[in-house]
Amino acid sequence: MNKPNLKPDYFSFSLSKIKFNQPKKEYFTIHSFFTNDKKVPQAVFSESAGDLSLAIDAQILYCHLGTQKKYEITTLQSVFATLVTRPNVNFNINLDQFISKKLTLLIVIEQFLICFFRYRHTPLNYKQKPDLSKFFHICIQAKINEKTFKELLTSVSQKIAAVNLASDWQDSAPNKLTSESFAKEIEARWSKNSKIKFKILDRAQIEKEKMNLLLAVNAGSQFEPRLVIGEYLPKSKQPVDLVLIGKGIMFDTGGYSLKPSSYQLNMKFDMSGAASVLAAFEAIVRAEIMINVVVLTPLTDNLIGTKATLVESVIVAKDGQSVEITNTDAEGRLVLADTIVYAREHYKPREIIELSTLTGSISVSLGRETSGAFSNKPQHFAKFVKVAEKSLEPIWFLPVNAANFSRMTDSRVADLLNASASYQASSSNAAAFLFSFAKNTPFLHIDIGGTAHTKNARGQGILIQTIFNYSQQLPISKNQKN
Ligand SMILES: [Zn+2]
């Protein structure tokens, strides 16, 4: 088997490589300017934000920010993405020049570091001759004390290491990364980390747990299902603050409700929820954030074959509810339902946040920019929404009402059905199905069907930054402290 090229040791980037407030004379200097800046030589003018113009004799790299009126955080993102990848010369960059009324120095520094770690990462590929981007050195200058800078540097590097890790998992070919090999990789990573306690359930153990919905989805596969469970409980004998669950369908053909060929493209990304929560969990552990957190990911693919589950089968879920399978392509909610029940029974968490590429229709509603959120207790997650917005990974609440529940219980032979015959509100119907298993536990389901990967088929490790930032803000009440 070809090993993927350029799979780095994500979390081990040497931070000493980034120089702070030690500009070098021989390096280029970045000079940013707005449209119509009279002081900028005519020759270096360029049309759009993010364009670099090189004025060689003065060793200055001019960087166009567009018009002052339209200058905002997204401008910074595109400008910095260009700056950390394109120049191919060493340069000093004074970040004070990028601040504005809205963009404080801390925001500017954080954005620069996010871009630095994200875009200097070469995405996974299996090419014989991978394209290597040249490494050039950067000296950062800013009017901020070194301690604050170093803290920001450490936390951003951990966060973005997780994003890079997750996106490489997402980009992995489905014949290279299977439920079994993915679980093995997690085992290899986590067994080196004494702070993580983990279990990986195989088929026999999943049978013992009566997770029949997960088994039903796996029935047509040559690979066994796995349930990956990681625990990080730094506040001993305290309740679990947060359970993270991610959908891990390694490849989704649709099963007997087979997807047409063109819809099979990008189905390797159906494990994106799992990739994001596993990586986010690892970042939380490495940053030693003081919360009790557990991550759970059911892993399997969804295939056809003589043993694959038939439409109209009735399966009894882990909690005893019977489910009529009306569409084998609505498999994500099945593996998640049993996992949610497992989480509730084993951990009694304060809240569950679950990420899944659950429905295609979510991208019709919200596009590629916004993930869809659904909760049985939306107020409980108000803070999460704010953090997501600040982290530039917006989520938007959609309703789940009685009509959605009645569609999902409209089966003659079982308590629930897994897919409504009606295509109306299918993202909300799917959420209603999950709510039936979450019961009263505060539960946030985020449908990342539109946001998990980019238009040009690259994983984005979506919502990892949000989960990381949110976990830093979870309140630690007095009686919770060690
Ligand atoms: Zn499916």
Boltz pocket constraint, residues with backbone or C-beta under 6 A from the ligand:
constraints:
  - pocket:
      binder: B
      contacts: [[A, 252], [A, 254], [A, 302], [A, 328], [A, 329], [A, 330], [A, 331], [A, 332]]
      max_distance: 6.0
